[in-house]
Amino acid sequence: MLGLGVQLYRVGTTGSVARKLSVLLIVEGIVLVTAGFPEFALALSQDFFESYQRLYFYSGLVHHFSDVAMLALHPPYLWF
């Protein structure tokens, strides 16, 4: 998602739909990365987060703020 978003941002003209979609895809990629996928892919144990409690806190914080940003960036016609 992040790679596709960056590529769309590079080729899109200012104000185009491609550039607007690229911002949404980049934020959605951040949501997916902070949703816990790396922990499952790298098979990290629960002890990892007990050692790095701030990382766990900030990852959750970034995830929720990115989730709100993703909902705010969605076009209104997708809500109905």
C-alpha positions as CSV (number, residue, x, y, z in Angstrom):
1,M,0.0,0.0,0.0
2,L,2.7,2.4,0.9
3,G,4.7,1.8,-2.3
4,L,1.6,2.2,-4.5
5,G,0.6,5.4,-2.6
6,V,4.1,6.9,-3.1
7,Q,4.1,5.9,-6.8
8,L,0.7,7.4,-7.4
9,Y,1.7,10.6,-5.6
10,R,4.8,10.9,-7.9
11,V,2.9,10.5,-11.2
12,G,-0.2,12.4,-10.3
13,T,-0.7,16.1,-11.0
14,T,-1.5,18.6,-8.3
15,G,-5.2,18.2,-7.3
16,S,-5.8,15.1,-9.3
17,V,-7.8,12.1,-8.1
18,A,-4.6,9.9,-8.2
19,R,-2.8,12.2,-5.8
20,K,-5.8,12.3,-3.4
21,L,-6.0,8.5,-3.6
22,S,-2.3,8.3,-2.9
23,V,-2.6,10.2,0.3
24,L,-5.4,7.8,1.4
25,L,-3.3,4.8,0.5
26,I,-0.3,6.0,2.4
27,V,-2.4,6.6,5.5
28,E,-4.1,3.2,5.1
29,G,-0.6,1.6,4.8
30,I,0.4,3.2,8.1
31,V,-2.8,1.8,9.7
32,L,-2.0,-1.7,8.5
33,V,1.6,-1.5,9.7
34,T,0.6,-0.4,13.1
35,A,-2.3,-2.8,13.4
36,G,-0.1,-5.7,14.5
37,F,0.9,-7.3,11.3
38,P,4.7,-7.0,11.9
39,E,4.3,-8.7,15.2
40,F,2.6,-11.7,13.6
41,A,5.0,-11.7,10.6
42,L,8.1,-11.6,12.7
43,A,6.6,-13.9,15.3
44,L,7.4,-11.6,18.2
45,S,6.6,-12.8,21.6
46,Q,4.6,-10.9,24.2
47,D,7.8,-10.4,26.1
48,F,9.0,-8.0,23.4
49,F,6.2,-5.5,24.2
50,E,6.8,-6.0,27.9
51,S,10.4,-4.9,27.3
52,Y,9.4,-2.0,25.0
53,Q,6.2,-0.6,26.6
54,R,6.6,2.8,25.0
55,L,6.8,1.2,21.5
56,Y,3.5,-0.6,22.2
57,F,1.9,2.6,23.4
58,Y,3.0,4.8,20.5
59,S,2.2,2.1,18.0
60,G,-1.4,2.0,19.3
61,L,-1.6,5.8,19.3
62,V,-0.3,6.1,15.7
63,H,-2.7,3.4,14.7
64,H,-5.8,5.1,16.1
65,F,-4.9,8.5,14.8
66,S,-4.2,7.1,11.4
67,D,-7.5,5.3,11.5
68,V,-9.3,8.5,12.2
69,A,-7.4,10.3,9.4
70,M,-8.2,7.5,7.0
71,L,-11.9,7.9,7.8
72,A,-11.7,11.6,7.3
73,L,-9.9,11.2,4.0
74,H,-12.5,8.8,2.5
75,P,-14.8,10.5,0.0
76,P,-18.3,11.1,1.4
77,Y,-20.0,9.0,-1.3
78,L,-18.3,5.9,0.2
79,W,-20.1,6.4,3.5
80,F,-23.6,5.7,2.1
